Amino acid sequence: AAAAAAAVTHVTVDLIPDGRDVPVTNDNRKRYVELYARHRMETVRGKSILGALRALRAGLTEVIPGELLTTFTPLELERLACGMPDIDVAAWRGATSHEGRGAHEDVLTRHATWLWDAVEALEPAERQHLLHFWASYTRLPHTNFAGLHFRVRFDPTLSTEHLPTAQTCFLTLRMPMYSSARQLSERLLLAVRHASSGFTFM
């Protein structure tokens, strides 16, 4: 038998004194939307979260003085706390050195081009997975790639049947010398999609 549906309880909340008796009109609808949005943001399951927000602010201002917080826009503060949401492939390449054990310069350049073409072709979410695979970062710091030194080692001693691996502590990606751009792209994508860190596949 189907389980009985849970009873739905409707609660009327006055956004202004005696608000339940005030109809929403074209004249006051903007005010209504503002009050409703504030109510939704400041309450959880009917309880105010203002006390928790005040405690959060008090803790935050112990680390960062309040007068400094006011100098940041919400977006700037988010990036300071959470990092950069997007990955600039050109900047990533510029922060990366390429090495090839015994490889001629033209061969190394060709493989590096294949790699970055493959990275360019990735979806934004897949680039974040690659960043995590390569460096164990979920996001870049607010300074983006400035001060970071990534490295790619193309190693002819590694079998092309192997997937790329990484030494995350050293921001180093190890790549076999794949025979084509397609093989490199496929192997890289397979590693990124199925590995949680650079050490997963050998």
Residue pairs with C-beta under 8 A, 6 or more apart in sequence:
11 46
12 20
13 19
13 39
14 20
15 32
15 35
15 36
15 39
16 22
16 35
22 28
24 32
42 48
42 49
42 50
42 53
43 49
57 66
60 69
61 69
69 77
72 80
76 142
79 85
79 142
80 142
82 139
83 137
83 138
83 139
83 140
83 141
83 142
84 139
84 140
84 141
84 142
84 144
85 139
86 124
87 124
87 127
87 128
87 131
87 140
88 144
88 145
89 116
89 119
89 120
89 127
91 144
91 145
92 119
92 145
92 150
93 116
93 119
94 145
95 145
95 146
95 148
95 149
95 150
96 149
96 150
96 151
96 152
97 149
97 150
97 151
97 152
98 108
98 111
98 112
98 151
98 152
98 154
99 108
99 151
99 152
99 153
99 154
100 107
100 108
100 111
100 153
100 154
100 155
100 156
100 177
101 153
101 154
101 155
101 156
101 157
102 156
103 111
103 154
103 156
103 177
107 177
108 154
111 154
111 175
111 177
111 178
111 184
112 152
112 154
114 178
114 180
114 181
114 184
114 185
115 152
115 175
115 184
115 188
117 181
117 185
118 181
118 184
118 185
118 188
118 189
119 127
119 130
119 188
121 185
122 130
122 189
122 192
126 189
126 192
126 193
128 138
128 139
129 192
129 193
130 188
130 192
131 137
131 138
131 139
131 140
132 138
132 196
132 197
133 164
133 166
133 191
133 192
133 195
133 197
133 198
134 150
134 166
134 168
134 171
134 173
134 198
135 150
135 166
135 168
135 171
136 168
136 197
136 198
140 148
148 171
149 171
150 171
150 172
150 173
151 170
151 171
151 172
151 173
152 172
152 173
152 174
152 175
153 172
153 173
153 174
153 175
154 175
154 176
154 177
155 174
155 175
155 176
155 177
156 176
156 177
158 174
158 175
158 176
158 177
159 176
160 176
160 177
160 178
160 179
160 183
160 187
162 176
162 187
162 201
162 202
163 187
163 188
163 190
163 191
163 195
163 201
164 173
164 174
164 175
164 176
164 187
164 188
164 191
164 198
164 201
165 173
165 174
165 191
165 198
165 199
165 201
165 202
166 172
166 173
166 174
166 197
166 198
166 199
167 174
167 198
168 197
168 198
168 199
173 198
175 184
175 188
176 187
178 184
178 187
191 200
191 201
194 200
194 201
195 201
